[in-house]
Amino acid sequence: MKFILLPGVAIFLLLLNAVPVQAQGTAPTKKDIAYDGDTAAQALDIYLADSQAPVPVMVFIHGGGWRAGTKNRIPPFLSRAVREGWLSVVSVEYRFTDVAIHPAQVNDCARAIQYTRSKAKEWNIDPDRIGVCGGSAGAHLSLWLALHDDMAKPESDDPVERESSRVSCAISFAGPTDWSLLKELPHAHPAYRQLVGHEPGTPAEEMDQTKMTDVSPISFASKDDPPVLLVHGDADVIVPVRHSRDLDKRLDQLGAPSDLFEVPGGNHSVAGAGGEAVEKQSTAFVRRHLLKEK
């Protein structure tokens, strides 16, 4: 277990309905690339680094309570890495819960990772160095994919389905990890219930327990999981910090690499001066695990 405490530091990119501020001058190389079917709900944008050699790629999954948000902006620390030429970025759109409930969202994001891997040569990216990150709902989806077993189907007639969905690392900014905590702690948002097909206000004891287990990233934690960075404010009332604390503890018990970056007084939507410090930690984490820097 590793705790990094930064008093007064703010977290960026955490509000369920928020989108990150994109650094000026960073535009996608290609937009609205369909990764499954021909729908805007299953599309991605690609930001390609200017590099002669293949570079690693970070897949960004936006937040929005699994029913809002947009892929059209990426976090500043990722924009900066693209401009510096050492990282490409894929930003993913996925189906919202007003269209389909879980597991549609994780299936879409897994498909996006597989599609990205299938385009490695064309996009000049390294298929063995793919990370994933997101805030809030996007953090949940990132963790689910990072901890879940490979969803590849080696015998499929679809070449994309034959690709691995596994990633090399993951960053979660205030991500939900365990739906069983709905029984123990107040969660100030109806989206948890809507994601698994229940109406807002449904008592947690009356929710489908199988779905609650399957939607929870912590259910899939194992010793072979990739490195995870968990960023969370301890005053978060939308996603209580215990989500990250419990996952960090579970991964530590299993011997899987996990860092918990906890912010005293930080809530789900804090942003501002401290964001730069969090960005530096996030950049260092990505460089350590995708560039193999010490």
LOTORPA-83133 format. One line per 4 residues: for each residue x, y, z of N, C-alpha, C. Coordinates in nm, 2 decimals. Atoms other than C-alpha are relative to their C-alpha. Layout:
BEGIN
X,Y,Z,X,Y,Z,X,Y,Z | ...
This chain:
BEGIN
0.08,-0.12,0.00,0.00,0.00,0.00,0.09,0.12,0.00 | -0.08,-0.12,0.00,0.14,0.34,-0.09,-0.10,0.12,-0.01 | 0.08,-0.12,-0.01,-0.03,0.66,0.01,0.09,0.13,-0.03 | -0.07,-0.13,0.03,0.08,1.00,-0.13,-0.10,0.11,0.04
0.09,-0.10,-0.05,-0.08,1.28,0.07,0.05,0.14,-0.04 | -0.04,-0.13,0.04,-0.07,1.63,-0.07,-0.11,0.10,0.06 | 0.09,-0.09,-0.06,-0.25,1.88,0.16,-0.04,0.11,-0.09 | 0.04,-0.12,0.07,-0.46,2.13,-0.02,0.01,-0.02,-0.15
-0.01,0.02,0.15,-0.39,1.98,-0.37,-0.13,-0.03,-0.06 | 0.12,0.02,0.07,-0.68,1.99,-0.61,0.02,-0.11,-0.10 | 0.00,0.10,0.11,-0.77,1.71,-0.85,-0.07,0.06,-0.12 | 0.07,-0.05,0.12,-0.86,1.79,-1.21,-0.08,-0.12,-0.06
0.07,0.10,0.08,-1.11,1.61,-1.43,-0.09,-0.10,0.08 | 0.07,0.10,-0.08,-1.33,1.46,-1.16,-0.15,0.00,0.00 | 0.15,-0.01,-0.01,-1.69,1.59,-1.18,-0.06,-0.10,-0.10 | 0.06,0.09,0.08,-1.92,1.33,-1.32,-0.04,0.06,-0.14
0.05,-0.07,0.13,-2.06,1.58,-1.58,0.11,0.09,-0.06 | -0.10,-0.10,0.04,-1.73,1.76,-1.63,0.08,-0.07,-0.12 | -0.10,0.04,0.10,-1.49,1.74,-1.93,0.12,0.08,0.02 | -0.13,-0.07,-0.03,-1.12,1.83,-1.92,0.02,0.12,-0.09
-0.04,-0.12,0.09,-0.98,2.16,-2.05,0.11,-0.05,-0.08 | -0.11,0.04,0.10,-0.78,2.08,-2.36,0.10,0.11,-0.02 | -0.10,-0.10,0.02,-0.45,2.25,-2.40,-0.01,0.06,-0.14 | 0.02,-0.07,0.12,-0.46,2.51,-2.67,0.10,-0.05,-0.10
-0.09,0.03,0.10,-0.32,2.41,-3.00,0.01,-0.15,-0.03 | 0.00,0.15,0.02,-0.37,2.03,-2.97,-0.13,-0.04,-0.06 | 0.12,0.04,0.07,-0.62,1.91,-3.23,0.02,-0.15,-0.04 | -0.01,0.15,0.04,-0.70,1.54,-3.31,0.05,-0.01,-0.15
-0.05,0.03,0.13,-0.52,1.40,-3.61,-0.11,-0.05,-0.09 | 0.12,0.05,0.07,-0.84,1.21,-3.71,-0.11,0.00,0.10 | 0.12,-0.01,-0.08,-1.19,1.25,-3.57,-0.11,-0.10,-0.04 | 0.13,0.07,0.03,-1.50,1.03,-3.54,0.03,-0.13,-0.08
-0.03,0.13,0.06,-1.34,0.70,-3.64,-0.08,-0.11,0.06 | 0.08,0.11,-0.05,-1.59,0.42,-3.60,0.08,-0.12,0.03 | -0.07,0.12,-0.04,-1.45,0.13,-3.40,-0.09,-0.12,0.00 | 0.10,0.11,0.00,-1.77,-0.07,-3.41,-0.13,0.05,-0.06
0.11,-0.04,0.07,-2.05,-0.04,-3.66,0.02,0.14,-0.06 | -0.01,-0.13,0.07,-2.12,0.31,-3.80,-0.09,0.10,0.08 | 0.08,-0.08,-0.08,-2.25,0.51,-3.51,0.09,0.10,0.08 | -0.08,-0.10,-0.07,-2.13,0.83,-3.34,0.02,-0.04,0.15
-0.01,0.05,-0.13,-2.18,0.65,-3.01,0.12,-0.10,0.02 | -0.11,0.09,-0.01,-1.90,0.41,-3.09,0.11,0.05,-0.10 | -0.10,-0.06,0.08,-1.63,0.63,-3.23,0.11,0.05,0.09 | -0.11,-0.05,-0.08,-1.29,0.76,-3.13,0.07,0.11,-0.08
-0.09,-0.10,0.06,-1.05,1.05,-3.20,0.14,-0.04,0.03 | -0.14,0.04,-0.02,-0.68,0.99,-3.24,0.09,0.12,-0.01 | -0.10,-0.11,0.00,-0.40,1.24,-3.15,0.13,-0.07,-0.02 | -0.12,0.07,0.03,-0.09,1.11,-3.31,0.13,0.09,0.02
-0.13,-0.07,-0.02,0.26,1.21,-3.19,0.08,0.00,-0.13 | -0.09,-0.01,0.11,0.51,1.33,-3.45,0.13,-0.07,0.04 | -0.12,0.08,-0.04,0.77,1.05,-3.41,0.03,-0.10,-0.11 | -0.05,0.10,0.10,0.98,0.83,-3.64,-0.03,-0.14,0.05
0.02,0.14,-0.06,0.96,0.53,-3.40,-0.14,-0.01,0.06 | 0.13,0.02,-0.07,0.64,0.38,-3.27,0.00,0.04,0.14 | 0.01,-0.05,-0.14,0.52,0.54,-2.95,-0.11,-0.07,0.07 | 0.11,0.06,-0.07,0.30,0.42,-2.67,-0.12,0.09,-0.02
0.13,-0.07,0.02,-0.06,0.53,-2.66,-0.08,-0.01,0.13 | 0.09,0.00,-0.11,-0.29,0.63,-2.38,-0.15,0.02,-0.05 | 0.14,0.00,0.03,-0.66,0.56,-2.42,-0.07,0.08,0.11 | 0.08,-0.08,-0.09,-0.88,0.83,-2.26,-0.14,-0.02,-0.01
0.14,0.02,0.00,-1.23,0.76,-2.15,-0.07,0.11,0.09 | 0.06,-0.11,-0.07,-1.44,1.06,-2.05,-0.11,-0.04,0.10 | 0.11,0.02,-0.10,-1.68,1.09,-1.76,-0.13,0.06,-0.04 | 0.14,-0.05,0.03,-2.04,1.20,-1.74,-0.11,-0.08,0.05
0.11,0.08,-0.06,-2.23,0.96,-1.52,-0.05,-0.12,-0.09 | 0.04,0.10,0.09,-2.23,0.70,-1.80,-0.12,0.04,-0.09 | 0.12,-0.04,0.09,-2.50,0.91,-1.98,0.02,0.14,-0.05 | -0.03,-0.14,0.05,-2.33,1.24,-2.07,0.15,0.01,-0.02
-0.14,-0.02,0.03,-1.99,1.39,-2.16,0.03,-0.02,-0.15 | -0.05,0.01,0.14,-1.78,1.39,-2.48,0.14,-0.04,-0.01 | -0.14,0.04,0.03,-1.47,1.25,-2.63,0.08,0.12,-0.06 | -0.05,-0.10,0.08,-1.40,1.59,-2.79,0.12,0.08,0.07
-0.11,-0.07,-0.07,-1.15,1.71,-2.53,0.08,-0.10,0.08 | -0.09,0.09,-0.08,-0.85,1.54,-2.36,0.07,0.08,0.11 | -0.06,-0.07,-0.11,-0.67,1.63,-2.04,0.13,0.07,-0.04 | -0.12,-0.07,0.04,-0.39,1.88,-2.06,0.13,-0.08,0.01
-0.12,0.08,-0.01,-0.12,1.63,-1.94,0.02,-0.09,-0.12 | 0.00,0.08,0.12,-0.21,1.41,-2.24,0.03,0.08,-0.12 | -0.02,-0.09,0.11,-0.22,1.70,-2.48,0.15,0.04,-0.01 | -0.14,-0.04,0.00,0.13,1.80,-2.37,0.09,-0.11,-0.04
-0.08,0.12,0.04,0.27,1.45,-2.41,-0.01,-0.02,-0.16 | 0.01,0.02,0.14,0.14,1.44,-2.77,0.08,0.11,-0.07 | -0.08,-0.11,0.06,0.30,1.78,-2.85,0.15,-0.03,0.02 | -0.15,0.03,-0.02,0.63,1.66,-2.70,0.04,-0.12,-0.08
-0.04,0.10,0.09,0.62,1.36,-2.93,0.03,-0.14,0.05 | -0.04,0.13,-0.06,0.65,1.07,-2.69,-0.13,-0.09,0.03 | 0.12,0.07,-0.03,0.28,0.96,-2.66,-0.11,0.04,-0.10 | 0.12,-0.03,0.07,-0.02,0.93,-2.88,-0.12,-0.03,0.09
0.12,0.01,-0.09,-0.38,0.95,-2.74,-0.12,-0.04,-0.08 | 0.12,0.03,0.06,-0.70,0.79,-2.83,-0.11,0.04,0.10 | 0.11,-0.05,-0.09,-1.02,0.95,-2.69,-0.13,-0.07,-0.05 | 0.10,0.09,0.03,-1.32,0.72,-2.68,-0.14,0.05,0.03
0.15,-0.02,-0.02,-1.70,0.77,-2.72,-0.06,-0.14,0.02 | 0.06,0.13,-0.03,-1.92,0.49,-2.59,-0.15,0.02,0.02 | 0.15,-0.01,-0.01,-2.30,0.42,-2.56,-0.03,0.04,0.15 | 0.04,-0.04,-0.13,-2.47,0.59,-2.27,-0.12,-0.09,0.05
0.10,0.09,-0.06,-2.72,0.43,-2.03,-0.14,0.03,-0.05 | 0.14,-0.02,0.06,-3.02,0.59,-2.20,-0.02,-0.08,-0.13 | 0.01,0.08,0.12,-2.93,0.37,-2.50,0.02,-0.15,0.04 | -0.03,0.14,-0.04,-2.79,0.05,-2.33,0.07,0.01,0.14
-0.06,0.00,-0.13,-2.70,-0.04,-1.97,0.13,-0.09,0.00 | -0.12,0.09,-0.02,-2.39,-0.23,-1.84,-0.04,-0.14,-0.05 | -0.15,-0.03,0.03,-2.20,-0.41,-1.99,0.03,0.07,-0.13 | -0.02,-0.07,0.13,-2.25,-0.20,-2.31,0.12,0.09,0.01
-0.10,-0.10,0.00,-2.01,0.07,-2.19,0.14,-0.07,0.01 | -0.13,0.07,-0.01,-1.72,-0.17,-2.09,0.03,-0.07,-0.13 | -0.02,0.07,0.13,-1.78,-0.37,-2.41,0.05,0.10,-0.11 | -0.04,-0.10,0.10,-1.75,-0.06,-2.62,0.15,0.05,0.02
-0.14,-0.05,-0.02,-1.43,0.06,-2.45,0.10,-0.11,-0.02 | -0.09,0.11,0.03,-1.27,-0.28,-2.47,0.02,-0.01,-0.15 | -0.01,0.00,0.14,-1.35,-0.28,-2.84,0.08,0.11,-0.06 | -0.09,-0.11,0.05,-1.19,0.06,-2.88,0.14,-0.03,0.02
-0.14,0.04,-0.02,-0.87,-0.07,-2.72,0.04,-0.11,-0.10 | -0.03,0.11,0.10,-0.88,-0.38,-2.95,0.02,0.07,-0.14 | -0.01,-0.07,0.13,-0.94,-0.15,-3.25,0.13,0.08,-0.01 | -0.13,-0.07,0.00,-0.65,0.07,-3.15,0.12,-0.09,-0.02
-0.11,0.10,0.02,-0.42,-0.23,-3.12,0.01,-0.05,-0.14 | 0.00,0.05,0.13,-0.53,-0.34,-3.46,0.06,0.10,-0.10 | -0.05,-0.10,0.09,-0.42,-0.01,-3.61,0.14,0.05,0.04 | -0.13,-0.04,-0.05,-0.08,-0.01,-3.45,0.10,0.04,-0.11
-0.09,-0.03,0.11,0.12,-0.01,-3.77,-0.04,0.12,-0.07 | 0.04,-0.12,0.07,-0.09,0.24,-3.95,0.01,0.13,0.08 | -0.01,-0.12,-0.09,-0.09,0.48,-3.65,0.14,0.02,0.06 | -0.14,-0.02,-0.06,0.28,0.43,-3.56,0.00,-0.01,0.15
0.00,0.02,-0.14,0.20,0.31,-3.21,0.05,-0.14,0.04 | -0.05,0.13,-0.05,0.34,0.03,-3.00,-0.11,-0.08,0.06 | 0.11,0.07,-0.05,0.07,-0.23,-2.94,0.02,-0.06,0.14 | -0.03,0.06,-0.13,0.25,-0.36,-2.63,0.01,0.11,0.11
0.00,-0.11,-0.10,0.24,-0.02,-2.46,-0.12,0.09,-0.01 | 0.13,-0.07,0.00,-0.12,0.09,-2.42,-0.05,0.01,0.14 | 0.06,-0.03,-0.13,-0.25,0.26,-2.11,-0.14,0.05,-0.01 | 0.14,-0.06,0.00,-0.60,0.38,-2.01,-0.02,0.09,0.12
0.03,-0.09,-0.12,-0.72,0.66,-1.79,-0.14,0.07,-0.03 | 0.13,-0.08,0.01,-1.04,0.86,-1.72,-0.03,0.05,0.14 | 0.05,-0.06,-0.12,-1.22,1.06,-1.46,-0.15,-0.04,0.03 | 0.13,0.03,-0.05,-1.52,0.95,-1.26,-0.06,-0.12,-0.07
0.05,0.11,0.08,-1.74,0.73,-1.49,0.11,-0.06,-0.09 | -0.11,0.04,0.09,-1.44,0.72,-1.73,0.10,-0.08,0.08 | -0.10,0.07,-0.08,-1.22,0.61,-1.44,-0.05,-0.14,0.04 | 0.06,0.13,-0.03,-1.46,0.33,-1.35,0.02,-0.09,-0.12
-0.02,0.08,0.12,-1.45,0.21,-1.71,0.15,-0.04,-0.02 | -0.14,0.02,0.02,-1.07,0.24,-1.72,0.05,-0.11,0.10 | -0.04,0.10,-0.10,-1.03,0.03,-1.40,-0.06,-0.13,-0.03 | 0.07,0.13,0.03,-1.28,-0.23,-1.51,0.08,-0.07,-0.11
-0.08,0.06,0.11,-1.08,-0.28,-1.83,0.14,-0.05,0.04 | -0.14,0.03,-0.05,-0.74,-0.28,-1.65,0.00,-0.13,0.08 | 0.00,0.11,-0.09,-0.85,-0.54,-1.40,-0.06,-0.13,-0.05 | 0.07,0.11,0.06,-1.07,-0.76,-1.61,0.10,-0.09,-0.08
-0.08,0.09,0.09,-0.93,-1.07,-1.79,-0.01,0.05,-0.14 | -0.01,-0.04,0.15,-0.84,-1.03,-2.16,-0.14,-0.05,-0.06 | 0.13,0.03,0.07,-1.16,-1.01,-2.37,0.02,-0.04,-0.14 | -0.03,0.05,0.14,-0.99,-1.13,-2.69,-0.07,-0.13,-0.03
0.07,0.12,0.05,-1.17,-1.40,-2.89,0.09,-0.05,-0.11 | -0.10,0.04,0.10,-0.88,-1.58,-3.07,-0.06,-0.07,-0.12 | 0.06,0.08,0.11,-1.12,-1.79,-3.28,-0.10,0.08,-0.08 | 0.10,-0.08,0.07,-1.33,-1.50,-3.40,0.03,0.03,-0.15
-0.02,-0.04,0.14,-1.38,-1.42,-3.77,0.03,0.15,-0.01 | -0.03,-0.15,0.00,-1.35,-1.05,-3.68,0.14,0.02,0.05 | -0.14,-0.02,-0.04,-0.98,-0.96,-3.67,0.02,0.10,0.12 | 0.00,-0.09,-0.11,-1.05,-0.68,-3.42,-0.02,-0.08,0.13
0.03,0.08,-0.12,-1.20,-0.93,-3.17,0.11,-0.09,0.04 | -0.11,0.09,-0.04,-0.89,-1.14,-3.19,0.11,0.08,0.07 | -0.10,-0.08,-0.07,-0.68,-0.85,-3.05,-0.03,0.00,0.15 | 0.01,0.00,-0.14,-0.61,-0.83,-2.68,-0.06,0.14,0.05
0.06,-0.12,-0.06,-0.80,-0.58,-2.46,0.08,0.04,0.12 | -0.08,-0.03,-0.12,-0.53,-0.58,-2.19,0.08,0.13,-0.02 | -0.07,-0.12,0.01,-0.35,-0.26,-2.10,0.13,-0.01,0.09 | -0.13,0.00,-0.07,0.00,-0.18,-1.95,-0.01,0.08,0.13
0.01,-0.08,-0.12,-0.12,0.07,-1.69,-0.14,0.07,0.00 | 0.13,-0.08,-0.01,-0.43,0.27,-1.57,0.01,0.10,0.10 | 0.01,-0.11,-0.10,-0.50,0.60,-1.40,-0.15,0.02,0.02 | 0.14,-0.02,-0.03,-0.83,0.65,-1.22,-0.01,0.13,0.08
0.03,-0.12,-0.08,-0.94,1.00,-1.11,-0.14,-0.01,0.06 | 0.13,0.01,-0.08,-1.22,0.95,-0.85,-0.09,-0.10,-0.06 | 0.08,0.10,0.06,-1.34,0.63,-1.00,-0.07,-0.09,0.10 | 0.07,0.10,-0.08,-1.61,0.40,-0.85,0.06,-0.14,-0.02
-0.07,0.14,0.01,-1.47,0.05,-0.78,-0.09,-0.11,0.05 | 0.07,0.11,-0.07,-1.73,-0.14,-0.57,-0.14,0.04,0.03 | 0.14,-0.03,-0.01,-2.11,-0.12,-0.60,-0.06,-0.05,0.13 | 0.05,0.05,-0.13,-2.15,-0.31,-0.27,0.00,0.11,0.10
-0.01,-0.11,-0.09,-2.05,0.02,-0.10,-0.13,0.08,0.00 | 0.13,-0.07,0.00,-2.40,0.15,-0.20,-0.08,-0.04,0.13 | 0.08,0.05,-0.12,-2.53,-0.05,0.10,0.06,0.06,0.13 | -0.06,-0.05,-0.12,-2.29,0.11,0.34,0.02,0.15,0.01
-0.03,-0.14,0.01,-2.23,0.47,0.23,-0.09,0.07,-0.09 | 0.08,-0.08,0.09,-2.44,0.75,0.08,0.08,0.04,-0.12 | -0.06,-0.04,0.12,-2.36,0.82,-0.28,-0.09,0.11,-0.07 | 0.09,-0.11,0.04,-2.49,1.16,-0.40,-0.01,0.01,-0.15
0.02,0.00,0.15,-2.57,1.06,-0.76,-0.08,-0.12,-0.04 | 0.09,0.11,0.04,-2.84,0.84,-0.92,0.07,-0.09,-0.11 | -0.05,0.07,0.11,-2.61,0.72,-1.20,0.04,-0.15,0.03 | -0.05,0.14,-0.04,-2.48,0.41,-1.01,-0.12,-0.10,-0.03
0.11,0.09,0.01,-2.83,0.26,-1.02,-0.04,-0.01,-0.15 | 0.04,-0.01,0.14,-2.91,0.37,-1.38,0.10,-0.09,-0.08 | -0.10,0.07,0.07,-2.59,0.20,-1.50,-0.04,-0.15,-0.01 | 0.03,0.14,0.00,-2.72,-0.14,-1.40,-0.15,-0.03,-0.02
0.14,0.02,0.03,-3.08,-0.08,-1.50,-0.11,0.02,0.10 | 0.09,-0.03,-0.11,-3.24,0.04,-1.18,-0.04,0.15,0.00 | 0.04,-0.14,-0.01,-3.44,0.36,-1.12,0.07,0.07,0.11 | -0.06,-0.07,-0.11,-3.29,0.63,-0.91,-0.08,-0.01,0.12
0.07,0.02,-0.13,-3.37,0.58,-0.55,-0.02,-0.14,0.04 | 0.01,0.14,-0.03,-3.38,0.20,-0.57,0.09,-0.04,0.12 | -0.09,0.05,-0.11,-3.26,0.06,-0.23,0.10,-0.09,-0.05 | -0.11,0.08,0.04,-2.93,-0.10,-0.27,-0.02,-0.15,0.02
0.03,0.14,-0.03,-3.06,-0.42,-0.11,-0.09,-0.06,-0.10 | 0.10,0.05,0.10,-3.32,-0.45,-0.39,0.06,0.00,-0.14 | -0.06,0.00,0.13,-3.07,-0.41,-0.67,0.05,-0.14,-0.04 | -0.05,0.13,0.05,-2.95,-0.70,-0.89,0.14,-0.02,0.05
-0.13,0.02,-0.06,-2.66,-0.83,-0.69,0.11,-0.06,-0.09 | -0.10,0.05,0.10,-2.50,-1.02,-0.98,0.05,0.11,-0.08 | -0.05,-0.11,0.08,-2.49,-0.70,-1.18,0.09,0.09,0.08 | -0.08,-0.08,-0.08,-2.35,-0.51,-0.89,0.14,-0.05,0.01
-0.13,0.07,0.00,-2.07,-0.76,-0.87,0.08,0.02,-0.13 | -0.07,0.00,0.13,-2.00,-0.76,-1.24,0.04,0.14,-0.04 | -0.03,-0.14,0.04,-2.00,-0.38,-1.28,0.12,0.05,0.09 | -0.10,-0.05,-0.10,-1.75,-0.35,-0.99,0.15,-0.04,-0.04
-0.13,0.03,0.04,-1.38,-0.33,-1.10,0.07,-0.09,0.11 | -0.07,0.08,-0.10,-1.27,-0.47,-0.76,-0.03,-0.15,0.00 | 0.03,0.15,0.01,-1.44,-0.80,-0.84,0.10,-0.07,-0.08 | -0.09,0.07,0.09,-1.17,-0.87,-1.10,0.14,0.02,0.04
-0.14,-0.02,-0.04,-0.86,-0.77,-0.90,0.07,-0.13,0.01 | -0.08,0.12,-0.01,-0.58,-1.02,-0.93,0.15,0.04,0.00 | -0.14,-0.03,-0.01,-0.21,-1.04,-0.88,0.07,0.04,-0.13 | -0.07,-0.03,0.13,-0.13,-1.01,-1.25,-0.05,0.13,-0.06
0.06,-0.13,0.06,-0.31,-0.67,-1.29,0.11,0.09,-0.03 | -0.11,-0.11,0.04,-0.11,-0.38,-1.45,0.00,0.10,0.11 | -0.01,-0.11,-0.10,0.01,-0.09,-1.24,-0.12,0.10,-0.01 | 0.11,-0.09,-0.01,-0.27,0.14,-1.12,0.03,0.12,0.08
-0.01,-0.12,-0.08,-0.27,0.50,-1.00,-0.14,0.05,0.03 | 0.13,-0.04,-0.05,-0.57,0.60,-0.79,0.01,0.14,0.06 | 0.00,-0.14,-0.05,-0.63,0.97,-0.74,-0.14,0.03,0.05 | 0.13,-0.01,-0.06,-0.91,1.06,-0.50,0.01,0.11,0.11
0.01,-0.09,-0.12,-1.02,1.34,-0.26,-0.08,-0.06,0.11 | 0.06,0.07,-0.12,-1.12,1.23,0.09,-0.13,0.07,0.04 | 0.13,-0.06,-0.02,-1.42,1.47,0.09,-0.10,-0.02,-0.11 | 0.09,0.03,0.11,-1.58,1.33,-0.22,-0.13,-0.07,0.05
0.13,0.06,-0.05,-1.95,1.27,-0.16,-0.07,-0.07,-0.12 | 0.06,0.06,0.12,-2.03,1.15,-0.52,0.06,-0.14,-0.02 | -0.07,0.12,-0.01,-1.77,0.88,-0.52,0.09,0.00,0.13 | -0.07,0.00,-0.13,-1.66,0.83,-0.16,0.14,-0.06,-0.02
-0.14,0.04,0.01,-1.28,0.79,-0.12,0.02,-0.15,0.04 | -0.02,0.14,-0.03,-1.33,0.44,0.02,0.00,-0.09,-0.12 | -0.01,0.08,0.12,-1.37,0.32,-0.33,0.14,-0.02,-0.04 | -0.14,0.01,0.03,-1.01,0.39,-0.40,0.08,-0.07,0.11
-0.07,0.06,-0.12,-0.89,0.30,-0.05,-0.02,-0.16,0.00 | 0.02,0.15,-0.01,-1.05,-0.05,-0.07,0.07,-0.07,-0.12 | -0.07,0.06,0.11,-0.92,-0.12,-0.42,0.15,0.00,0.02 | -0.14,0.00,-0.03,-0.57,-0.01,-0.32,0.04,-0.11,0.09
-0.03,0.11,-0.10,-0.58,-0.24,-0.02,-0.01,-0.14,-0.06 | 0.02,0.13,0.07,-0.71,-0.53,-0.23,0.12,-0.03,-0.09 | -0.11,0.02,0.09,-0.44,-0.49,-0.49,0.13,-0.02,0.08 | -0.11,0.01,-0.08,-0.18,-0.45,-0.22,0.01,-0.14,0.06
0.00,0.14,-0.05,-0.29,-0.78,-0.06,0.03,-0.10,-0.10 | -0.03,0.09,0.10,-0.27,-0.95,-0.39,0.14,0.01,-0.06 | -0.14,-0.02,0.05,0.08,-0.82,-0.46,0.00,0.07,-0.14 | 0.01,-0.07,0.12,-0.04,-0.61,-0.76,0.04,0.15,0.02
-0.05,-0.14,-0.02,0.12,-0.26,-0.81,-0.12,0.10,0.00 | 0.10,-0.10,-0.01,-0.11,0.02,-0.69,0.05,0.12,0.08 | -0.03,-0.12,-0.08,-0.05,0.38,-0.58,-0.13,0.08,0.02 | 0.11,-0.08,-0.03,-0.31,0.58,-0.40,0.05,0.14,0.03
-0.03,-0.14,-0.01,-0.28,0.96,-0.44,-0.12,0.07,0.06 | 0.12,-0.05,-0.07,-0.52,1.09,-0.17,0.01,0.15,0.03 | 0.00,-0.15,-0.02,-0.61,1.46,-0.14,-0.09,0.03,0.12 | 0.08,-0.05,-0.11,-0.72,1.58,0.21,-0.09,0.12,-0.03
0.09,-0.11,0.02,-1.03,1.80,0.18,-0.04,0.00,-0.15 | 0.04,0.00,0.14,-1.06,1.72,-0.19,-0.14,-0.06,-0.03 | 0.13,0.06,0.04,-1.41,1.67,-0.33,0.00,-0.05,-0.14 | 0.00,0.06,0.13,-1.53,1.53,-0.65,0.02,0.10,-0.12
-0.01,-0.10,0.11,-1.52,1.85,-0.85,0.11,0.11,0.03 | -0.10,-0.10,-0.03,-1.22,2.03,-0.70,0.09,0.01,-0.12 | -0.10,-0.02,0.11,-0.99,2.19,-0.96,0.07,0.13,0.02 | -0.07,-0.13,-0.02,-0.74,2.47,-0.98,0.15,-0.01,0.01
-0.14,-0.01,0.00,-0.39,2.54,-0.87,0.07,-0.14,0.03 | -0.06,0.13,-0.02,-0.33,2.19,-0.74,0.00,-0.10,-0.11 | 0.01,0.09,0.11,-0.42,2.04,-1.07,0.14,-0.03,-0.07 | -0.14,0.01,0.06,-0.06,2.10,-1.19,0.08,-0.11,0.06
-0.08,0.10,-0.07,0.08,1.88,-0.92,-0.06,-0.14,-0.03 | 0.05,0.13,0.03,-0.16,1.60,-1.00,0.04,-0.04,-0.15 | -0.04,0.03,0.14,-0.08,1.63,-1.37,0.15,-0.05,0.00 | -0.14,0.04,0.00,0.29,1.60,-1.29,0.01,-0.15,0.05
0.00,0.14,-0.05,0.22,1.28,-1.09,-0.05,-0.10,-0.11 | 0.06,0.09,0.10,0.01,1.14,-1.37,0.10,-0.02,-0.12 | -0.10,0.01,0.10,0.27,1.22,-1.63,0.12,-0.09,0.03 | -0.11,0.08,-0.05,0.55,1.06,-1.42,-0.05,-0.15,0.00
0.05,0.14,-0.01,0.33,0.75,-1.38,0.00,-0.06,-0.14 | 0.01,0.05,0.14,0.27,0.72,-1.76,0.14,-0.02,-0.05 | -0.14,0.02,0.05,0.64,0.77,-1.84,0.06,-0.12,0.06 | -0.06,0.11,-0.07,0.74,0.52,-1.58,-0.05,-0.14,-0.06
0.05,0.14,0.04,0.51,0.24,-1.71,-0.01,-0.01,-0.15 | 0.00,0.01,0.14,0.49,0.32,-2.08,0.13,0.03,-0.07 | -0.14,-0.03,0.05,0.84,0.46,-2.14,0.10,-0.08,0.07 | -0.09,0.08,-0.09,0.99,0.24,-1.87,0.11,0.08,0.06
-0.09,-0.08,-0.07,1.16,0.53,-1.71,0.00,-0.03,0.15 | 0.00,0.02,-0.15,1.27,0.49,-1.34,-0.03,0.13,0.07
